[in-house]
């Protein structure tokens, strides 16, 4: 099975760390972020990994080589210009001739990629999105009043949202909807498919998920991931 890791971001929200080290090579515990992702894919039967890179691509290529030490076949794809979160996939069109998983290079998760992949294949959708329920504490209460007289107060419950996790399963037909070698985002792809009434499915993940796109998130990931690194 094949997976693409989008590792071409500039990491501007994680400066000054990323001025020297590309974001996917930042350490989490004793491993780089990408190492954790690659090993997790390997655990669930993905044996061909493609790293879609741009910023400091040479660093990433020298670090990973051919991927043999991780037990996978590893390929580096390099953008000549920024192509967003979908555009880099068009550079790989000839290689992605079977269903494949795409994951952002700045997340850590315990998602069972095998179950996710199998779900997407069973449903036969051109695009399946992994989503997650997030609870956000609401810090204020509602005040009710009649004129100047307070009549009641109600504490607000947590806000509940379902978010995109940056994990996708796609079929090769998806390339009919992505312009070649152009800047094109995943959000635009999803909107376009929905406008054309092409079915897009969701897969609700229950496993933990960490976004390390910002400095606070990165520090949090360092703390939290230690407890899940053997999951």
C-alpha positions as CSV (number, residue, x, y, z in Angstrom):
1,X,0.0,0.0,0.0
2,X,1.1,3.5,-0.7
3,X,1.1,6.7,1.3
4,X,2.1,10.3,0.6
5,X,3.4,12.6,3.4
6,X,3.1,16.3,2.6
7,X,6.4,17.6,4.0
8,X,6.8,20.7,1.9
9,X,5.6,23.4,4.3
10,X,7.8,26.3,5.3
11,X,7.0,26.0,9.0
12,X,6.7,29.7,9.4
13,X,4.6,29.3,12.6
14,X,7.5,27.3,14.2
15,X,10.3,29.8,13.6
16,X,13.0,30.1,14.8
17,X,13.2,26.3,15.0
18,X,12.5,25.8,11.3
19,X,15.1,28.4,10.2
20,X,17.7,25.6,10.6
21,X,15.7,22.4,10.6
22,X,12.7,21.7,8.2
23,X,9.6,21.1,10.3
24,X,9.2,17.4,9.4
25,X,12.7,16.8,10.9
26,X,12.0,18.4,14.3
27,X,12.5,15.9,17.1
28,X,9.7,14.3,19.0
29,X,11.4,12.4,21.8
30,X,14.4,10.7,20.2
31,X,12.9,10.6,16.6
32,X,12.1,13.1,13.9
33,X,8.4,13.8,13.2
34,X,8.7,12.1,9.8
35,X,10.3,9.0,11.3
36,X,7.4,8.6,13.7
37,X,5.0,8.9,10.8
38,X,6.9,6.5,8.5
39,X,7.2,3.8,11.2
40,X,3.5,4.2,12.0
41,X,2.6,3.6,8.3
42,X,4.9,0.6,8.3
43,X,3.1,-0.8,11.3
44,X,-0.2,-0.9,9.3
45,X,1.2,-2.5,6.1
46,X,2.2,0.6,4.1
47,X,5.4,-0.4,2.3
48,X,5.8,2.5,-0.2
49,X,6.1,6.0,1.2
50,X,6.5,9.2,-0.9
51,X,7.6,12.4,0.8
52,X,6.3,15.5,-1.1
53,X,8.9,18.2,-0.2
54,X,9.8,21.7,-1.0
55,X,11.6,23.7,1.7
56,X,15.0,22.2,2.6
57,X,14.2,19.2,0.5
58,X,17.9,18.2,0.4
59,X,18.0,17.9,4.2
60,X,15.1,15.5,4.2
61,X,16.6,13.4,1.3
62,X,19.9,13.0,3.1
63,X,18.3,12.1,6.4
64,X,16.1,9.3,5.0
65,X,17.9,7.9,2.0
66,X,15.9,5.1,0.4
67,X,14.0,4.2,3.5
68,X,15.5,0.8,3.8
69,X,16.3,1.2,7.4
70,X,12.6,1.6,8.1
71,X,11.6,-1.4,6.1
72,X,9.9,0.6,3.4
73,X,10.6,2.0,-0.1
74,X,11.0,5.7,0.2
75,X,10.8,8.3,-2.6
76,X,11.4,12.0,-2.4
77,X,9.3,14.2,-4.6
78,X,10.3,17.9,-4.8
79,X,8.2,20.8,-5.9
80,X,9.9,23.4,-8.0
81,X,7.3,26.0,-6.8
82,X,4.8,26.0,-4.0
83,X,1.8,23.8,-4.9
84,X,-0.4,23.9,-1.8
85,X,-1.8,20.8,-0.1
86,X,-3.1,19.1,-3.3
87,X,-0.9,20.3,-6.1
88,X,2.1,18.2,-5.1
89,X,0.1,15.1,-5.7
90,X,-0.1,15.8,-9.5
91,X,3.7,15.4,-9.7
92,X,3.1,11.8,-8.6
93,X,0.2,10.9,-10.8
94,X,2.1,8.2,-12.7
95,X,3.0,6.4,-9.5
96,X,-0.4,6.7,-7.7
97,X,-2.3,4.3,-9.9
98,X,-4.0,2.6,-6.9
99,X,-5.8,4.0,-3.8
100,X,-3.5,5.8,-1.5
101,X,-3.4,7.7,1.8
102,X,-2.3,11.3,2.2
103,X,-1.2,12.8,5.5
104,X,0.0,16.2,6.5
105,X,3.6,16.2,7.7
106,X,2.9,18.1,10.8
107,X,0.6,15.8,12.7
108,X,1.1,12.8,15.0
109,X,-1.6,10.3,15.4
110,X,-2.3,6.7,16.6
111,X,-4.9,6.2,13.8
112,X,-5.1,2.7,12.5
113,X,-4.3,3.5,8.9
114,X,-5.2,-0.1,7.9
115,X,-8.8,0.2,9.1
116,X,-9.0,3.7,7.6
117,X,-7.8,2.4,4.2
118,X,-10.1,-0.6,4.3
119,X,-13.1,1.6,5.1
120,X,-12.4,3.8,2.2
121,X,-12.0,0.9,-0.2
122,X,-15.2,-0.7,1.0
123,X,-17.1,2.5,0.4
124,X,-15.4,3.1,-2.9
125,X,-15.4,6.9,-2.6
126,X,-13.0,9.0,-4.6
127,X,-12.1,10.9,-1.4
128,X,-12.5,9.9,2.3
129,X,-11.7,12.4,5.0
130,X,-10.5,11.4,8.5
131,X,-12.3,13.7,11.0
132,X,-12.1,14.1,14.8
133,X,-14.5,15.4,17.4
134,X,-12.8,18.3,19.4
135,X,-14.1,19.7,22.6
136,X,-13.3,23.4,23.3
137,X,-14.0,24.7,26.8
138,X,-16.3,27.8,26.8
139,X,-15.1,30.2,29.5
140,X,-18.2,32.4,29.9
141,X,-21.8,32.1,31.0
142,X,-25.0,33.6,29.6
143,X,-26.7,36.3,31.7
144,X,-30.4,36.8,31.4
145,X,-32.1,40.0,32.6
146,X,-35.2,42.1,32.6
147,X,-34.3,45.7,32.5
148,X,-31.5,46.1,35.0
149,X,-32.6,43.1,37.1
150,X,-30.7,39.9,36.5
151,X,-33.1,37.0,36.2
152,X,-30.8,34.1,35.6
153,X,-27.4,32.7,34.5
154,X,-26.5,29.7,32.5
155,X,-23.0,28.2,32.2
156,X,-22.1,27.4,28.6
157,X,-21.2,23.8,27.8
158,X,-18.1,22.9,25.9
159,X,-18.1,23.8,22.2
160,X,-18.1,20.7,20.0
161,X,-16.7,20.7,16.5
162,X,-15.6,18.1,14.0
163,X,-12.4,19.0,12.4
164,X,-10.4,17.8,9.4
165,X,-7.3,16.0,10.6
166,X,-5.2,16.3,7.5
167,X,-5.5,12.6,6.7
168,X,-7.2,11.5,3.5
169,X,-7.7,8.4,1.4
170,X,-8.0,8.9,-2.3
171,X,-8.6,6.9,-5.5
172,X,-6.6,7.7,-8.7
173,X,-9.7,9.3,-10.2
174,X,-9.1,12.2,-7.9
175,X,-6.6,13.5,-10.4
176,X,-9.5,14.4,-12.7
177,X,-10.3,17.1,-10.2
178,X,-6.8,18.5,-9.5
179,X,-5.1,20.8,-12.0
180,X,-1.6,19.8,-12.9
181,X,1.4,21.6,-11.4
182,X,-0.7,24.4,-10.0
183,X,-1.2,25.8,-6.5
184,X,-4.3,24.0,-5.3
185,X,-5.5,23.4,-1.7
186,X,-7.4,20.5,-0.2
187,X,-10.2,22.8,0.9
188,X,-10.7,23.8,-2.7
189,X,-10.8,20.2,-3.8
190,X,-13.4,19.3,-1.3
191,X,-15.6,22.2,-2.2
192,X,-15.3,21.5,-5.9
193,X,-16.3,17.9,-5.4
194,X,-19.3,18.8,-3.3
195,X,-20.4,21.4,-5.9
196,X,-20.2,18.7,-8.6
197,X,-22.3,16.4,-6.3
198,X,-19.5,13.9,-6.2
199,X,-19.6,11.8,-3.0
200,X,-17.1,12.7,-0.3
201,X,-17.1,10.4,2.8
202,X,-16.0,10.9,6.4
203,X,-14.3,8.5,8.8
204,X,-14.5,9.5,12.4
205,X,-11.3,8.6,14.2
206,X,-11.2,8.0,17.9
207,X,-7.5,7.6,18.3
208,X,-5.4,10.5,19.6
209,X,-4.3,13.2,17.2
210,X,-1.8,16.1,17.6
211,X,-1.2,19.0,15.3
212,X,2.3,20.5,15.8
213,X,2.0,23.5,13.5
214,X,2.6,26.1,16.1
215,X,5.2,26.5,18.9
216,X,2.8,25.9,21.7
217,X,1.5,22.8,19.9
218,X,5.0,21.5,19.4
219,X,5.8,21.8,23.1
220,X,2.6,20.1,24.0
221,X,3.3,17.3,21.5
222,X,6.7,16.7,23.2
223,X,4.9,16.1,26.5
224,X,1.9,14.2,25.3
225,X,3.6,12.0,22.7
226,X,5.8,10.4,25.3
227,X,2.8,8.7,26.7
228,X,1.6,7.4,23.3
229,X,4.9,6.6,21.6
230,X,4.6,2.9,22.2
231,X,0.9,2.7,21.2
